[in-house]
């Protein structure tokens, strides 16, 4: 059987420290790969998403994102990881365009290597979901959800990928969450969301805005360490419902990943309807993977 060898990296996003943040697979030259080959590589990488960079007729780069089980339209941390790698490889600071399944996005790389991803115009909608059902699905006390509901209801928010946003009262409540993944998947299917983002303003660090956890079992991700698309979505949600009395901070700092031993921090800026998600990344693996040229065959070895 004939095979081909492709370079593949793991880049930990939203962190400066290796083995922290959210690990993303990055395939820097994916033009000659079929979708079945990309899916096989993502499955073998076994991280929440792998980004496959390609040439584009519409932008500087095109990207496709795959979880271990399916293609997804947008992924924040894999975008940050991809451009953190490109910066390490010599990409000059400045604005680059990226073609995705949700359109062409602007990516800004700062002098210090921070990658800023401009996401889509926010869309926020309230949902008809009882706190009892949400609490049961997430494995938390109903009172802990009801205690956080003043002015910020249960809602689906999207800046390119929709998430069901659920506020909870205290960090201890968040940490005690024990989701029923089948029930969570039913919620995301019903409300057309990629995952559930559960958060509290009771953060670990004084300078952080909130602490979040994200569950997306329907996409093959029981719990994602640090989620860039959900970070943009929750920031847009907070702005939409006036959570800061119409005085939204110039920049939000979101904590995530501590409960899966992958702590990371996401920076989010909002100006009008423009949402920018930022972070840095560090390459922790750089190697190659051998795959069959026949797209119907299974992956051979890594």
N, C-alpha and C positions, 0 to 999 in steps of 0.2 A: 504494500500500500504506500502510495506517495504521500509525503508530509511536507509541511512548511513550518518554518520557525519565525515567531513573531516576538518582538520585544514587549515586555509588560512590566509595569512598575506598581508599587503600592506607595501612595502618598497619604500621610496622615494630615487631615485638614482641620482647620480651626484650632491649631496649636503650633507652638514652636518646639515642642518636645516629642521625640520619637515614642511610639507606642502609647500615644494619648490621642485625644480628638477622635475624629471619625476616619477610619481607613478607607481609601478609595482605590480601586484599580484604575490604572491609566494605561491605555494602549496608544502610544503617540503616533503610530502610522498604521491606520486601519483601513485604508482605501481598498485593499485587495481582499478584505475579509467579507464573507457572506454573513447574513444575519444569524444563520444557524451556528456558524463558527464563533461569532461574537457572543451568542448566548452560551455556547459551551465554555468559552473562556471565562465569562462572568460566573458561571456555575463553579468552575474550578478555582477561581480566585476566592470565592466564598466570603466576599465582603458585601455590604448592603448594595452598593452600586459600583459598576465599572464603566468608565468613559472611554469611548472609541473616537479618536480624533481623525478627521478626514479633510480632504480638500473641499472647497465650496465655491460655487459660482456666484453666491450672494453675499458672502462675508469672508473674513480672513481665514476662518476655520468652520468646519461643520463637526457636530458631535452627536453621537447616539449613546444613550445610557441604558444599561441592562442590570437588573437585579439577578440573583441566581436563578430566578424562575421566569422573568418576563422583561420586555422593554418598557421603560417609563419615559414620559415626555420631557421631564426636567429633573435635574438633581443639583442642588446647591453645593454640597461638599465635594462632589466629584468634579464640578466646575472649578472650584477653588483649588482642588488638588491638581487638576490638569494645568492650570496657569501658574501655579507654584512651581511645577516641574518645568514648564516652558521658560519661566523666569530664571530658574537655575541653569537652564540650557542656553541662556543668552538672549532671551526675548527682552527687548528694550522697554523700559517703563513707558506708560502711555495708554491710549485707548485702542482696544482691539475689538473686532466684531465676531460674534459667534452665532452660527446658524443652528438652531435647535428645532425640535418638533413643535414648539410653541411660538416660533418666530425668531428673528434676529435680535440678539441681545448685545448690549455694550458691556465689555469687560475692561476695567481700568486696573492697571498694575502700577502701584506706587513705587517710589524709589527704594523703600525698605522691603519690597517684596509682598506687601499686603495686596491681596487681590480683591477688587470690588466688582460685584456682579449686579448690574441693573436688571431688576425683575419686571414682570409685566404689571400693567395698571391693576390695582387691587379691586377685587370683587368680594363683597361680604354679604352674607344672607343669614338671617336667623333661622333656626330649625325648630320644628315641633317635636321636641324630645324631652321626656320626663327626667327629672333628676334621679328618680328611683331606678329607671332603666340604665341611665348613664353610670350610676354608682355601681350597680350590679355588674355591668360589663367590665368596668375598670377595677373592680375589687377594692373599692374605697367606701367609706361611710357616706351615706346620703347627706348627712348634716355638714360634712366637710365641703361638699359641693355647694350646698345651699348657702353656706356662710360666706361664699365668695361671689355670689350672684348679683350683688348690688350694681346696677348700671352696666354690667358686662355679662350678657346672656350667653347661652350656648349658641354657637354659630359656626358656619362654614366660611372660611376665608381663603382666598387664593391670590397669589401673585405669580401665577403660572401653573401651580399645582394646588388643588384644594385640600384643606385639612379641617377636620372638625375640632374646633378650639374649645377646651373645657378648663375653666379656672377652678382652683381648689384653694382652701384656706391656708394651710401651713405646710412647711417643708416636710415635717414628719408625716403628714397625710400623703404627700406626694411620694415620699420614700416607701411608705407602706403599701402602695398600690400593687395589686396582684391581679393583673388583667386576665379575664377569660377570653383567650384569643379568638375563639369561635364567635363569641358574642361581639367582640370588637369588630371583627370582619363583617358581621351582619350590619353593624352600625355604619361602617364606611361604605358598604354596598348600598344601603338604603339612602344615605345622604350624599352619595356620589363624591366621596372623599378618598384621598390616597391613604390617609392615616388619621389617628387621633393625637392631638397635641395637648397634653395635660400640664398645666403650669401653675406656679404660685409666685406672688411677689416677695415671699419670704425666702430670699436668696441666701446662699452661703457667704458670698463676698459683699462687702458694703457697697462697692462700686457697681455691682450688677443690678440690672433692672428686674430680672426674674430668673427663676429656675424652671426648666421644662424637661419633660420626657415625651418621646414620640413612639407610638405603636402603630405598625402597618403590616399586620399579618397577612392581609390580602395580597401584598406585593412580595411576600416571602421574607419580611423583616419584622420579627417579633418586637424588638426594641432597637431603634436606631440610636447610635451614640450622640451625634450632633448633627442637626438637620438644617441646612441652609434655606431650603424652600419653605419649611415650616416656620423658621425664624422670621422671614419676610412676611409670611401670612399672619403670624400673631402680632407683629408690629402694626400691620395695616388694620387688624382687628381692634387693637387698643386705640389706635387713632380714630377709627370709625365710630367707636362707642364713647369717645371722650374720656378715656380712663385716667387721663392726667389733667382733667379740667381744661381741655383745649390748650394745654401748655406742654405739649409733647417734648421730651428732651431732644436736643440736637442730635444725640447719638444714643442708642440703646445698647446695652451689653447683656447678652443672654447666656446663661450657664446651661450646660446640658452634658450628659454622659457620665456623671459621677456615680450613678447607681449601676453602671455596667463597667466601672473601672476604666473609662476612657474619657476623662474630663476634657472639655473644650469650651471655647468662648466665641460667640458670634457677635460681630458688630453690625448694627442696622441703622441706617439713616433714612429718614423720610422727609421729603420736601414736596408738598402738594400731593400729586398722585405718583410721584417717583419714589421707588423703594430700592435702596442699595444695600446689599448684604456683603460684608467684608470679613476677611480672615487671612491667615497665613497657613503655610503647609510645609511639611518636611518629608523628604523621600526616605523611606525605610527599607525598600526592596527594589532592586533593579536587576532584572534577569530576562530570561526568554522562556517561551512556552512552545511546545511542539504540538501541532494540530494536524489532522488529516486534511488533505486538499478536497476530498469529497465531503461536501457540506452535510451529508446525511449521516456520516460516520460519527462516532463518539470521540471525545478527546482522548489522546493517548497518554500524555505525561506532561508534567510541569517541571 
